[in-house]
């Protein structure tokens, strides 16, 4: 699912809200999350999960120096874990 798909789904649920306003809200949420992660903050959204920045060691070949790269770690919340588990059980039948 891409960002435009999210906007379309929200438009279906909230047809009384203008699509441009929905897009502004979705963009605002994502931009706020990006800013928080760039600033090293942890994001926790109850029932969804948490995001945090990990600093990983990256040894340079042939050199004694170690560089670091950053990556995002997402840890799913209980609701997502349960939904995925239940979806897996339905797929097996």
N, CA, C and O atoms as a MOPAC input file, in Angstrom:
PM7 MOZYME 1SCF
protein

 N      0.84800 1    -1.17700 1     0.00000 1
 C      0.00000 1     0.00000 1     0.00000 1
 C      0.89200 1     1.23700 1     0.00000 1
 O      1.85100 1     1.33600 1     0.76500 1
 N      0.55700 1     2.15700 1    -0.86000 1
 C      1.30600 1     3.41100 1    -0.96100 1
 C      0.49900 1     4.54000 1    -0.32100 1
 O     -0.67200 1     4.37300 1     0.01900 1
 N      1.15600 1     5.69500 1    -0.16500 1
 C      0.49600 1     6.83300 1     0.46900 1
 C     -0.79700 1     7.23500 1    -0.24600 1
 O     -1.79300 1     7.49100 1     0.43100 1
 N     -0.82900 1     7.30300 1    -1.58500 1
 C     -2.10100 1     7.63200 1    -2.25500 1
 C     -3.20800 1     6.62400 1    -1.94200 1
 O     -4.38300 1     6.98500 1    -1.87500 1
 N     -2.82400 1     5.35600 1    -1.75200 1
 C     -3.81800 1     4.33100 1    -1.40900 1
 C     -4.40600 1     4.59400 1    -0.02500 1
 O     -5.60200 1     4.40500 1     0.20000 1
 N     -3.55700 1     5.02900 1     0.89300 1
 C     -4.03200 1     5.36100 1     2.24100 1
 C     -5.03200 1     6.51700 1     2.16800 1
 O     -6.07800 1     6.49400 1     2.81700 1
 N     -4.68900 1     7.52700 1     1.36700 1
 C     -5.58600 1     8.68700 1     1.20600 1
 C     -6.92500 1     8.23200 1     0.62500 1
 O     -7.97600 1     8.68000 1     1.08200 1
 N     -6.90000 1     7.35300 1    -0.37200 1
 C     -8.14600 1     6.86500 1    -0.98300 1
 C     -8.99500 1     6.08600 1     0.01800 1
 O    -10.21300 1     6.25500 1     0.06600 1
 N     -8.34900 1     5.23000 1     0.81900 1
 C     -9.08400 1     4.45200 1     1.82500 1
 C     -9.72500 1     5.37600 1     2.86100 1
 O    -10.87100 1     5.16800 1     3.26000 1
 N     -8.98800 1     6.38900 1     3.29000 1
 C     -9.54900 1     7.34200 1     4.25700 1
 C    -10.68500 1     8.14300 1     3.63300 1
 O    -11.66400 1     8.46200 1     4.30800 1
 N    -10.56200 1     8.46700 1     2.35500 1
 C    -11.62100 1     9.19600 1     1.65300 1
 C    -12.90200 1     8.36400 1     1.61000 1
 O    -13.99900 1     8.90800 1     1.74100 1
 N    -12.76800 1     7.04100 1     1.42700 1
 C    -13.94600 1     6.16500 1     1.43400 1
 C    -14.63900 1     6.18500 1     2.79500 1
 O    -15.86700 1     6.21500 1     2.87500 1
 N    -13.84700 1     6.16800 1     3.85400 1
 C    -14.40600 1     6.12400 1     5.20900 1
 C    -14.94200 1     7.47300 1     5.65700 1
 O    -15.92100 1     7.54700 1     6.39900 1
 N    -14.29600 1     8.53200 1     5.20600 1
 C    -14.67500 1     9.89000 1     5.64500 1
 C    -14.98400 1    10.73900 1     4.41800 1
 O    -14.27600 1    11.70200 1     4.12600 1
 N    -16.03300 1    10.38200 1     3.71000 1
 C    -16.37700 1    11.04000 1     2.44800 1
 C    -16.71700 1    12.51800 1     2.61900 1
 O    -16.66800 1    13.27700 1     1.65200 1
 N    -17.06100 1    12.93400 1     3.83300 1
 C    -17.41400 1    14.33200 1     4.08200 1
 C    -16.17500 1    15.22500 1     4.21900 1
 O    -16.31300 1    16.44500 1     4.31400 1
 N    -14.97800 1    14.64900 1     4.22900 1
 C    -13.74300 1    15.43200 1     4.31400 1
 C    -13.12400 1    15.50100 1     2.92400 1
 O    -13.03400 1    14.49500 1     2.22000 1
 N    -12.69900 1    16.69900 1     2.54000 1
 C    -12.08000 1    16.92500 1     1.23700 1
 C    -10.78900 1    16.10800 1     1.10600 1
 O    -10.01000 1    16.01500 1     2.05500 1
 N    -10.56900 1    15.52200 1    -0.06500 1
 C     -9.39700 1    14.67200 1    -0.28500 1
 C     -8.08900 1    15.44000 1    -0.08600 1
 O     -7.10700 1    14.87400 1     0.39500 1
 N     -8.06900 1    16.73300 1    -0.45400 1
 C     -6.85400 1    17.54100 1    -0.24600 1
 C     -6.51900 1    17.67000 1     1.22800 1
 O     -5.34700 1    17.65200 1     1.60700 1
 N     -7.55200 1    17.80300 1     2.07000 1
 C     -7.31700 1    17.90900 1     3.51600 1
 C     -6.83200 1    16.58200 1     4.09900 1
 O     -5.97800 1    16.56300 1     4.98600 1
 N     -7.37500 1    15.48100 1     3.60000 1
 C     -6.91400 1    14.15900 1     4.04700 1
 C     -5.44400 1    13.99800 1     3.68900 1
 O     -4.65500 1    13.52700 1     4.50900 1
 N     -5.06600 1    14.38600 1     2.46600 1
 C     -3.68100 1    14.27400 1     2.02400 1
 C     -2.76400 1    15.11600 1     2.90800 1
 O     -1.66600 1    14.68200 1     3.25800 1
 N     -3.21200 1    16.32300 1     3.27000 1
 C     -2.40300 1    17.18800 1     4.14200 1
 C     -2.17400 1    16.54400 1     5.50800 1
 O     -1.07700 1    16.61600 1     6.06000 1
 N     -3.20700 1    15.92300 1     6.04000 1
 C     -3.08800 1    15.26800 1     7.34900 1
 C     -2.14000 1    14.07300 1     7.26500 1
 O     -1.27200 1    13.90500 1     8.12100 1
 N     -2.30500 1    13.24800 1     6.23700 1
 C     -1.42800 1    12.07700 1     6.07000 1
 C      0.02500 1    12.53400 1     5.89600 1
 O      0.92900 1    11.98000 1     6.52100 1
 N      0.24800 1    13.54000 1     5.04700 1
 C      1.59800 1    14.07800 1     4.85800 1
 C      2.15600 1    14.62300 1     6.16900 1
 O      3.32600 1    14.41700 1     6.49000 1
 N      1.30900 1    15.32000 1     6.91900 1
 C      1.73700 1    15.88200 1     8.19700 1
 C      2.14700 1    14.80600 1     9.19400 1
 O      3.14400 1    14.95900 1     9.90000 1
 N      1.39200 1    13.73000 1     9.25400 1
 C      1.73000 1    12.62600 1    10.16100 1
 C      3.07000 1    12.02000 1     9.77400 1
 O      3.94400 1    11.84400 1    10.62200 1
 N      3.23500 1    11.69900 1     8.48300 1
 C      4.48300 1    11.07800 1     8.04200 1
 C      5.67600 1    12.01400 1     8.23200 1
 O      6.74300 1    11.57600 1     8.66300 1
 N      5.50600 1    13.29000 1     7.91600 1
 C      6.60800 1    14.24300 1     8.08900 1
 C      7.00000 1    14.38800 1     9.55300 1
 O      8.18500 1    14.49900 1     9.86700 1
 N      6.02300 1    14.38900 1    10.44600 1
 C      6.30900 1    14.46800 1    11.87700 1
 C      7.05900 1    13.22600 1    12.34000 1
 O      7.98800 1    13.32500 1    13.14200 1
 N      6.66500 1    12.06700 1    11.84400 1
 C      7.36600 1    10.82200 1    12.19800 1
 C      8.81000 1    10.84800 1    11.69200 1
 O      9.72700 1    10.45000 1    12.41000 1
 N      9.01000 1    11.31400 1    10.46200 1
 C     10.35700 1    11.39200 1     9.89500 1
 C     11.23100 1    12.32600 1    10.71900 1
 O     12.37000 1    11.98800 1    11.04300 1
 N     10.70500 1    13.50400 1    11.06200 1
 C     11.46200 1    14.46300 1    11.87700 1
 C     11.85800 1    13.86200 1    13.21800 1
 O     12.98800 1    14.03900 1    13.67200 1
 N     10.93200 1    13.15400 1    13.85200 1
 C     11.21300 1    12.54500 1    15.15100 1
 C     12.32500 1    11.50600 1    15.03000 1
 O     13.22700 1    11.47000 1    15.86700 1
 N     12.27100 1    10.66800 1    14.00800 1
 C     13.30400 1     9.64800 1    13.81900 1
 C     14.65800 1    10.26900 1    13.51100 1
 O     15.68500 1     9.81000 1    14.01100 1
 N     14.66300 1    11.31100 1    12.69100 1
 C     15.91600 1    12.00900 1    12.37600 1
 C     16.52800 1    12.60400 1    13.64500 1
 O     17.75000 1    12.65700 1    13.78400 1
 N     15.68100 1    13.04700 1    14.56100 1
 C     16.16100 1    13.61900 1    15.82700 1
 C     16.48400 1    12.55700 1    16.87400 1
 O     16.81200 1    12.88200 1    18.01500 1
 N     16.39200 1    11.29400 1    16.48500 1
 C     16.75300 1    10.20300 1    17.38300 1
 C     15.66700 1     9.80300 1    18.35700 1
 O     15.92600 1     9.05900 1    19.30300 1
 N     14.46500 1    10.28100 1    18.14000 1
 C     13.36300 1     9.95000 1    19.03700 1
 C     12.75300 1     8.60300 1    18.66400 1
 O     12.81300 1     8.17100 1    17.51300 1
 N     12.17300 1     7.96100 1    19.65000 1
 C     11.45300 1     6.70700 1    19.45100 1
 C      9.97800 1     7.04100 1    19.25200 1
 O      9.43900 1     7.90900 1    19.93800 1
 N      9.33300 1     6.36200 1    18.32600 1
 C      7.90900 1     6.57700 1    18.07300 1
 C      7.16500 1     5.33800 1    18.52000 1
 O      7.49600 1     4.22600 1    18.10900 1
 N      6.16800 1     5.52100 1    19.35400 1
 C      5.34400 1     4.39800 1    19.78000 1
 C      3.89000 1     4.72500 1    19.52200 1
 O      3.36100 1     5.71400 1    20.03000 1
 N      3.25100 1     3.88700 1    18.72900 1
 C      1.83200 1     4.04000 1    18.42800 1
 C      1.14600 1     2.81200 1    18.99600 1
 O      1.30000 1     1.70600 1    18.47600 1
 N      0.39600 1     3.01100 1    20.05600 1
 C     -0.24500 1     1.88800 1    20.74700 1
 C     -1.02500 1     1.02500 1    19.77300 1
 O     -1.70100 1     1.52600 1    18.87500 1
 N     -0.92100 1    -0.27000 1    19.96600 1
 C     -1.57600 1    -1.29800 1    19.16100 1
 C     -0.97600 1    -1.45900 1    17.76500 1
 O     -1.22500 1    -2.47300 1    17.11400 1
 N     -0.20600 1    -0.50700 1    17.29600 1
 C      0.43000 1    -0.63400 1    15.98600 1
 C      1.85500 1    -1.14900 1    16.15300 1
 O      2.21700 1    -2.18600 1    15.59700 1
 N      2.66200 1    -0.41800 1    16.92200 1
 C      4.03900 1    -0.82600 1    17.13700 1
 C      4.91600 1     0.37100 1    17.42400 1
 O      4.42700 1     1.47400 1    17.66800 1
 N      6.22800 1     0.14000 1    17.39200 1
 C      7.16400 1     1.21800 1    17.67200 1
 C      8.27000 1     1.24600 1    16.61900 1
 O      8.63200 1     0.22200 1    16.04000 1
 N      8.78600 1     2.43500 1    16.39300 1
 C      9.86700 1     2.67400 1    15.45100 1
 C     11.02000 1     3.29200 1    16.23000 1
 O     10.80500 1     4.11800 1    17.11700 1
 N     12.24600 1     2.89000 1    15.89600 1
 C     13.40400 1     3.55900 1    16.47000 1
 C     14.57000 1     3.43000 1    15.50700 1
 O     14.58500 1     2.55900 1    14.63600 1
 N     15.55900 1     4.32100 1    15.68000 1
 C     16.72900 1     4.33000 1    14.81900 1
 C     17.81100 1     3.47300 1    15.45500 1
 O     18.11800 1     3.61800 1    16.63800 1
 N     18.38500 1     2.57900 1    14.66000 1
 C     19.50400 1     1.76200 1    15.11000 1
 C     20.77100 1     2.22900 1    14.41400 1
 O     20.77100 1     2.52000 1    13.21700 1
 N     21.83900 1     2.29500 1    15.17500 1
 C     23.13300 1     2.64000 1    14.61600 1
 C     23.91100 1     1.33300 1    14.47200 1
 O     24.18400 1     0.66900 1    15.47100 1
 N     24.26800 1     0.95800 1    13.25400 1
 C     24.92800 1    -0.32200 1    13.00000 1
 C     26.38700 1    -0.10600 1    12.62500 1
 O     26.73300 1     0.81900 1    11.88900 1
 N     27.22500 1    -0.97900 1    13.14700 1
 C     28.64600 1    -0.93300 1    12.79400 1
 C     28.82700 1    -1.46100 1    11.38600 1
 O     28.21000 1    -2.45200 1    10.99400 1
 N     29.68000 1    -0.79000 1    10.63000 1
 C     29.95900 1    -1.20300 1     9.26500 1
 C     31.47600 1    -1.13700 1     9.05700 1
 O     32.00600 1    -0.08700 1     8.69500 1
 N     32.17700 1    -2.25700 1     9.28600 1
 C     33.63000 1    -2.22200 1     9.12700 1
 C     34.02600 1    -1.93200 1     7.67700 1
 O     33.42000 1    -2.44500 1     6.73600 1
 N     35.04100 1    -1.11100 1     7.52500 1
 C     35.52000 1    -0.79000 1     6.18200 1
 C     36.58600 1    -1.80100 1     5.78700 1
 O     37.47300 1    -2.10700 1     6.58500 1
 N     36.51300 1    -2.31500 1     4.59000 1
 C     37.45000 1    -3.34000 1     4.12900 1
 C     38.87400 1    -2.78500 1     4.06900 1
 O     39.11500 1    -1.69300 1     3.55400 1
 N     39.80300 1    -3.56400 1     4.60700 1
 C     41.21500 1    -3.20300 1     4.51900 1
 C     41.63300 1    -2.06300 1     5.41500 1
 O     42.77400 1    -1.60800 1     5.34100 1
 N     40.75200 1    -1.59800 1     6.24300 1
 C     41.07200 1    -0.48200 1     7.13000 1
 C     40.67400 1    -0.85000 1     8.54100 1
 O     39.84100 1    -1.73200 1     8.74700 1
 N     41.25300 1    -0.19500 1     9.49300 1
 C     40.92000 1    -0.48000 1    10.88300 1
 C     39.75300 1     0.35900 1    11.38300 1
 O     39.24000 1     0.13200 1    12.47900 1
 N     39.34500 1     1.31100 1    10.58900 1
 C     38.23300 1     2.17200 1    10.98900 1
 C     36.91000 1     1.43600 1    10.87500 1
 O     36.75300 1     0.48900 1    10.10500 1
 N     35.98100 1     1.90600 1    11.66100 1
 C     34.62200 1     1.37500 1    11.58600 1
 C     33.69800 1     2.55700 1    11.31700 1
 O     33.73200 1     3.55500 1    12.03800 1
 N     32.88700 1     2.44300 1    10.29400 1
 C     31.89200 1     3.48300 1    10.04700 1
 C     30.54500 1     2.98900 1    10.57700 1
 O     30.38600 1     1.81300 1    10.90400 1
 N     29.61400 1     3.87800 1    10.65300 1
 C     28.29600 1     3.52300 1    11.16000 1
 C     27.23800 1     3.89600 1    10.13200 1
 O     27.34700 1     4.90200 1     9.43100 1
 N     26.23600 1     3.07600 1    10.06500 1
 C     25.07900 1     3.40800 1     9.24100 1
 C     23.85300 1     3.37400 1    10.14800 1
 O     23.85900 1     2.72000 1    11.19100 1
 N     22.83100 1     4.06800 1     9.75100 1
 C     21.59800 1     4.10300 1    10.54100 1
 C     20.50200 1     3.38200 1     9.77500 1
 O     20.42700 1     3.45000 1     8.54800 1
 N     19.66700 1     2.70100 1    10.51700 1
 C     18.52800 1     2.01500 1     9.92800 1
 C     17.34300 1     2.12500 1    10.88400 1
 O     17.52000 1     2.43300 1    12.06300 1
 N     16.16400 1     1.87900 1    10.39000 1
 C     14.95300 1     1.96900 1    11.20400 1
 C     14.52700 1     0.56800 1    11.61600 1
 O     14.46700 1    -0.34400 1    10.79200 1
 N     14.23500 1     0.41300 1    12.88800 1
 C     13.71200 1    -0.85000 1    13.40500 1
 C     12.24200 1    -0.64900 1    13.74600 1
 O     11.88500 1     0.27600 1    14.47700 1
 N     11.39600 1    -1.52000 1    13.21400 1
 C      9.97200 1    -1.50000 1    13.54600 1
 C      9.66700 1    -2.74700 1    14.34900 1
 O      9.96600 1    -3.86300 1    13.92400 1
 N      9.07500 1    -2.55200 1    15.50600 1
 C      8.65700 1    -3.67200 1    16.34000 1
 C      7.12800 1    -3.65200 1    16.37900 1
 O      6.53700 1    -2.72300 1    16.92900 1
 N      6.48100 1    -4.67500 1    15.79700 1
 C      5.01500 1    -4.65400 1    15.74200 1
 C      4.37300 1    -4.78300 1    17.12000 1
 O      4.92100 1    -5.41900 1    18.02000 1
 N      3.21100 1    -4.17000 1    17.26400 1
 C      2.44900 1    -4.23800 1    18.50500 1
 C      1.59500 1    -5.49600 1    18.56400 1
 O      1.52100 1    -6.27700 1    17.61500 1
 N      0.96500 1    -5.65700 1    19.69800 1
 C      0.18000 1    -6.85900 1    19.96900 1
 C     -0.96300 1    -7.05700 1    18.96100 1
 O     -1.22800 1    -8.18100 1    18.53400 1
 N     -1.63200 1    -5.97200 1    18.58700 1
 C     -2.77500 1    -6.07300 1    17.67000 1
 C     -2.32900 1    -6.58600 1    16.30800 1
 O     -2.99500 1    -7.43800 1    15.72000 1
 N     -1.21000 1    -6.07700 1    15.80100 1
 C     -0.70500 1    -6.53500 1    14.49500 1
 C     -0.26400 1    -7.98800 1    14.58100 1
 O     -0.57100 1    -8.78400 1    13.69400 1
 N      0.45300 1    -8.33800 1    15.64100 1
 C      0.90600 1    -9.72100 1    15.80200 1
 C     -0.27800 1   -10.68700 1    15.81500 1
 O     -0.24200 1   -11.73400 1    15.16800 1
 N     -1.31700 1   -10.33000 1    16.54800 1
 C     -2.50800 1   -11.17800 1    16.63000 1
 C     -3.20100 1   -11.27400 1    15.27300 1
 O     -3.61200 1   -12.35900 1    14.86200 1
 N     -3.33200 1   -10.14600 1    14.57900 1
 C     -3.99400 1   -10.13700 1    13.26700 1
 C     -3.22900 1   -10.99500 1    12.26700 1
 O     -3.83100 1   -11.74300 1    11.49800 1
 N     -1.89600 1   -10.88700 1    12.27600 1
 C     -1.08900 1   -11.68600 1    11.35600 1
 C     -1.17900 1   -13.17500 1    11.69200 1
 O     -1.24400 1   -14.02100 1    10.80000 1
 N     -1.18300 1   -13.47800 1    12.98100 1
 C     -1.29300 1   -14.87700 1    13.39200 1
 C     -2.63000 1   -15.45300 1    12.94100 1
 O     -2.67900 1   -16.56000 1    12.40400 1
 N     -3.71300 1   -14.71000 1    13.15600 1
 C     -5.04800 1   -15.17100 1    12.75800 1
 C     -5.16600 1   -15.28200 1    11.23900 1
 O     -5.82100 1   -16.19400 1    10.73300 1
 N     -4.53600 1   -14.36000 1    10.50900 1
 C     -4.57400 1   -14.43400 1     9.04200 1
 C     -3.82100 1   -15.65600 1     8.55500 1
 O     -4.22700 1   -16.28800 1     7.58000 1
 N     -2.72500 1   -15.99500 1     9.22700 1
 C     -1.95300 1   -17.18400 1     8.86400 1
 C     -2.73800 1   -18.46000 1     9.09600 1
 O     -2.64100 1   -19.40300 1     8.31100 1
 N     -3.50800 1   -18.49700 1    10.16100 1
 C     -4.32900 1   -19.66800 1    10.45500 1
 C     -5.41800 1   -19.84000 1     9.42000 1
 O     -5.74700 1   -20.97100 1     9.06300 1
 N     -5.98800 1   -18.75300 1     8.92900 1
 C     -7.02900 1   -18.81900 1     7.89300 1
 C     -6.44000 1   -19.29600 1     6.57300 1
 O     -7.10000 1   -20.02000 1     5.82800 1
 N     -5.19700 1   -18.89500 1     6.27300 1
 C     -4.54900 1   -19.27600 1     5.01800 1
 C     -4.25500 1   -20.76400 1     4.95900 1
 O     -4.26400 1   -21.35800 1     3.88100 1
 N     -3.99200 1   -21.37500 1     6.12200 1
 C     -3.62800 1   -22.78500 1     6.16700 1
 C     -4.82500 1   -23.70400 1     5.96400 1
 O     -4.65000 1   -24.87300 1     5.61800 1
 N     -6.03300 1   -23.20200 1     6.17100 1
 C     -7.21900 1   -24.06100 1     6.05200 1
 C     -7.74200 1   -24.10900 1     4.63700 1
 O     -8.73300 1   -24.78700 1     4.36800 1

